[in-house]
Amino acid sequence: MLKGAIARRYAEAIFDISRRQNTVDRTLEDVQEIARVFAHRKLSYLLREPKIPAKRKETAIRQALGSKVLPTSLNLALLLIQRELVDVMPNIARELERLVLDYKNEAIAQVTTAKPMDEAQRTEVKQSLERRTGKTILIQTRVQPEILGGVVARVGDQVIDGSVRHRLRALQQQLLRGVASSNIDFFPEAGGDGRTAAAEETTLKPDQYNVVPGRQ
């Protein structure tokens, strides 16, 4: 909890500076690069070893980052070293990304499908999520055959589960409870092509999906 609070404070400070200097995107790239550099195996050991003088650590960071990042970003890295807060860097990067996304009214959607989507399907999913969230959606995709079909989308702490696997599990639970009817149409009548929704490889209507807040 303490690490999260510290990370938010530093992220807000560097974000305010970047906004005033009109370097929001560049600063986010810098901070993410600093987090990667801090995680490098050899450098990570050097930065965390208490017996190594702070001056040597600072010199190593200047050599690794000096020509790659803005002066304000380098100052952030050096300040964290001086205050022995190197371990907080990944949290700062995540908090800053959240601030930048909110500032630009954007959101990252992690979209999982049973098979790779084509461009038309990506566009349909993106537009559906934008209507739901009111934000510009940046899609990150992955393929997971286990969901059988449909789409699972995670936006922030909200999960929109429209997978065939989720629908089948819900139906099984209702059958086990002895529910005779349902207000969810799991298997609608076949359309003009003779296929049912359960047979579709990819269902691309997130607006109709079940929403599971905070689902892991």
Buried (B, 14 or more C-beta within 10 A) or exposed (E): EEEEEBBBEBBBBBBEBBBEEEBBEBBBBBBBBBBEBBEEEEBBEBBEEEEEEEEEBBEBBEEBBEEEBBEBBBEBBBEBBEEEBBBBBBBBBBBBBBBBBEEEEEBBBBBBBBEEBEEEBBEBBBBBBBEBBEBEBEBEBEEEEEBBBBBBBBBBEBBBBBBBBBBBEBBEEBEEEEEEEEEEEBEEEEEEEEEEBBEBEBBBEBEEBBEBEEBE
